Amino acid sequence: KGTLQLEPAIFEPQLERQLVGAWCGDGEAADAQTAMALRAQIEAYAARTQRDRAAVVCTSSLRPVLADFLLRSGIRIAVYAYGELPTELTLTPSEVLNVAEPNALAACTSSA
């Protein structure tokens, strides 16, 4: 009997759109800081999630480039597109991948 439940990391929609644009050639390139933050977040998620329930689930346009990026980064984790998953599989996301803008905190805390 195979795994019937995944506890995947999924993307915050804005970040996923940004990565698709950058990595799939539709827009502005993702900066190295965003890529490294994403790598660190996925690596931490993989370390704390039971191996047979860990995966990153994303859109079909991002899946091949994300899988390649993680493989080249030395992170061994399954990457699936939503459409590749069987309907009987239960998804219970345990992580929402969202790389904050580098100056977002400074913008929120600076006085006017």
C-alpha positions as CSV (number, residue, x, y, z in Angstrom):
1,K,0.0,0.0,0.0
2,G,1.5,3.3,-1.1
3,T,1.4,6.7,0.6
4,L,-2.2,8.0,0.5
5,Q,-1.3,11.3,2.2
6,L,1.3,14.0,1.4
7,E,2.3,16.9,3.7
8,P,3.8,19.0,0.9
9,A,5.4,22.3,0.7
10,I,3.3,24.5,-1.6
11,F,4.0,28.0,-3.0
12,E,2.5,31.3,-2.1
13,P,0.9,32.2,-5.5
14,Q,2.8,35.5,-6.0
15,L,6.2,33.7,-5.4
16,E,5.3,30.9,-7.8
17,R,4.3,33.5,-10.5
18,Q,7.6,35.3,-9.9
19,L,9.6,32.1,-10.3
20,V,7.8,30.9,-13.3
21,G,8.5,34.3,-15.0
22,A,12.1,34.2,-14.0
23,W,13.0,30.5,-14.5
24,C,10.8,29.8,-17.5
25,G,11.8,32.9,-19.4
26,D,8.7,35.0,-19.2
27,G,9.9,37.9,-17.1
28,E,12.4,39.4,-14.7
29,A,15.1,37.1,-13.5
30,A,14.9,35.9,-9.9
31,D,17.8,37.2,-7.8
32,A,20.3,35.0,-6.2
33,Q,19.0,36.0,-2.7
34,T,15.5,34.7,-3.6
35,A,16.9,31.4,-4.9
36,M,19.1,30.8,-1.9
37,A,16.2,31.7,0.5
38,L,13.9,29.3,-1.3
39,R,16.6,26.6,-1.2
40,A,17.1,27.0,2.6
41,Q,13.3,27.0,3.2
42,I,12.8,23.7,1.2
43,E,15.9,22.1,2.8
44,A,14.5,22.9,6.3
45,Y,11.1,21.6,5.4
46,A,12.6,18.4,4.0
47,A,14.6,17.9,7.2
48,R,11.6,18.0,9.5
49,T,9.0,16.2,7.4
50,Q,8.6,12.4,7.3
51,R,10.3,11.3,4.1
52,D,7.4,9.4,2.6
53,R,5.1,12.4,3.1
54,A,7.5,15.1,2.0
55,A,7.2,16.7,-1.5
56,V,7.0,20.1,-3.1
57,V,3.8,20.6,-5.2
58,C,3.7,23.3,-7.8
59,T,2.3,24.2,-11.2
60,S,3.3,22.1,-14.2
61,S,5.2,25.0,-15.7
62,L,7.5,25.4,-12.6
63,R,7.9,21.7,-11.8
64,P,10.8,20.7,-14.2
65,V,12.9,23.8,-13.5
66,L,12.3,23.6,-9.7
67,A,13.2,19.8,-9.7
68,D,16.4,20.6,-11.6
69,F,17.3,23.5,-9.3
70,L,16.7,21.4,-6.1
71,L,18.7,18.4,-7.6
72,R,21.6,20.7,-8.5
73,S,21.4,22.2,-5.0
74,G,21.8,18.7,-3.4
75,I,18.2,18.6,-2.0
76,R,16.7,15.2,-2.6
77,I,12.9,15.7,-2.5
78,A,10.1,14.8,-4.8
79,V,8.6,17.6,-6.9
80,Y,5.2,17.2,-8.4
81,A,2.8,19.2,-10.4
82,Y,-0.8,19.3,-9.1
83,G,-2.0,17.5,-12.2
84,E,0.4,14.6,-11.7
85,L,-1.1,13.6,-8.3
86,P,-3.8,10.9,-8.2
87,T,-7.2,12.1,-7.0
88,E,-7.2,9.6,-4.1
89,L,-4.1,11.2,-2.6
90,T,-4.8,13.5,0.4
91,L,-2.8,16.7,0.4
92,T,-2.3,18.3,3.8
93,P,0.2,21.2,3.2
94,S,2.6,21.7,6.0
95,E,4.6,24.6,4.6
96,V,3.8,27.5,2.4
97,L,6.9,28.7,0.5
98,N,7.0,32.5,0.6
99,V,10.3,34.3,0.3
100,A,9.9,37.8,1.8
101,E,11.2,40.8,0.1
102,P,14.6,41.7,1.6
103,N,13.6,45.1,2.7
104,A,10.0,44.3,3.7
105,L,10.6,44.4,7.4
106,A,12.6,47.6,7.1
107,A,9.7,49.2,5.2
108,C,7.2,48.1,7.8
109,T,9.3,49.4,10.8
110,S,10.6,52.7,9.4
111,S,8.9,55.7,10.8
112,A,7.5,58.3,8.5
